């Protein structure tokens, strides 16, 4: 086989995508779509959809590696589920590729090849750097920075800055008030 077909979505992922298409067709506003599973945003999906989403994304990652990863920097590492940024990116890329493959003209697939896929590989390469070679997962290098950000001390300091900002007079309001007084 010269090329492998793109992996089709499993039952509940396909059902979620169909529900979104139907909602859009009847004119449901984007705000109303938040109650529906959106497979390109795994955190917004029910457990039933995520249970099928993960194996599908794994198949998509394998398909990408076999179909597009000529150089090692473009290969999705086997530990992709341990990298939240790759999970988010891969879900969006998979849904875009599925939609492009279902289009009635080649334009969407051309856009996927020209924009979505290179953007995905560039961001993946930039974020992973030389990390995660086969069999050697590199844990989250920014873990200490995230822990510091989440600390009570840092949270309190940010809250204090927000409060101080709100205590300062608004320059636009102050200027408008001064101009109004001068005109009187």
N, C-alpha and C positions, 0 to 999 in steps of 0.2 A: 504494500500500500504506500503510495507516494505521500499522501497527507492523511492525518487522522481527523475524523470529524470532531467538531466541538462537542463536548459532553452536554447532553440535554439535562435540564433541571429535573430533579425528582418530583414526585407527585405534589407534595405540599408547597414546595417552592414554586412550581408551575401554577398551582392553584392561587397562591398569593399574588403572583404577577398578573394572572387573569382577572382577579378581583380588582386590582388597581386599574387595569385597562377598562374594565366595565364601569368603574367609578368615574374615570376620566371621560368616558364616552357619554355618560348621562350628565356630565357637567358638575360633578361634585367638586367643590372648592378644595384647594390644597390643605386647608385647615381641617377639613373633614377626613382627609386621608390618613391622619395620624393614628386613627384607630385600626388601620389595616397594616398587616405585615409588609415591610419593605425590605426585600432580601438584599438590597445594596447597602442597607444600614442594619447589620446583624443585631445590634443592641436594641433595636426597635421591633424585633421579631419575637413571636411567641416561642416557647420551648419546642413545640411541635415542629415549627418551621426550622428553627435552628438545628434540631436533631437531624434534619435532612440537608440543611445548608452546609454544615461542616464537611460531610463526605463529598458533596458536589464541588465545593471550593477546592478540596483536595484533588479531585479529578481534574478541575480546571488548572490548578498549579502544575500537575503532571503533564497535561496537554500543552501548556505554555512552555514547559521545559523541553518537551520533545519537538515542539513545532517552531519555537522562536529563540531558544537560548543557545545561540552558537558560541558565545563567549561565557565564561563562568560568571562574570559580573551580571549577566542577565538571567541567570537561573534562580528560580524561587527556591530558597533553602527548604530542606525537609522539616525544619523546625518553625516554619511560618506561623503556626498557631501560637507560638510563644512570643510573637512580635505583633502587638495590637495594631501598629501602623500598617503592617502587611495584611492583617485580617480586614481592616477597613478598605484598603486599596484593592485587594483581590476581589472582595464582594462587589464593589462598584465596577471594576473591570469586567468581571464575569457577566454581570447584568447588561452592561453596555454591549459586550460581544454577542450575547444572546439576542438582544434587540436588533443589532446590526445584521445578524444572520437571518433574522425573520423579515427584514425589510424587503420591499418589492423592487428596489433598485440597488445598485452597488455603492451608492454614495455613502450610506451609513457605515458600511464595512471599510470603505476607503478612509473615512474620518477616524474610525477605530484604529486602523493601521498607522495613520499619519499622526494622530494626536494622543489617543487614549493609551495605546500600548507603549509608545516611546516615553510618554509622561510617567507611566507606571514604572518602567524599568529604570528611568533616570532617578525617580524619587527613591525607589528601593535601593539602588546602588549608593545613592548619597546617604541614606539613613543607615544602611548596614555597614558601609565602608568595606573593610576587609574582614569583617566579622562573619561568623557562622560558616566556616568551610565544612564540607561533608564530615559528619560525625563529631563536630566540635562546636556545639552551640555556645555562643557568647551571651551571658546573661545581660540584662539591662544596664548599660554603663551609666545612665543618668539616674539610677535608683536613689542615690544619696541626695541628688538635687530635688527629686520629687518628694522624698521624705522631708527635706528641709522646707519645701513649699507647703506641705500639708501639716507641718508642726503647728502647735498652738501658738508659739511665739511669733511665727511668721504670719499666721492668720490674724492674730491680734494686731500686729503692726500694720497690716493692710487695712483692717477695719478702722484703726485710729487715723490713718491717712485719709480714708474715705470720709470719715466724720469731720476731720479738720477741713477738708475741701468744702463740705457743705456748710460749715460755720463761717467761711469767708464770704464777704459781700460779693454779689454778682456784678462784675464790671459793667455789663450791658445795662442792667437795671439801675445801677448807681449812676452811670453816665446819662441815661435817659431821664432820671429823676432830676439830676443837676441841670440838664438842658431845659426841662420843663420849668424848674424854679427860676432860672435865669430869664426865661421868656416872660414870666409874670412880672 
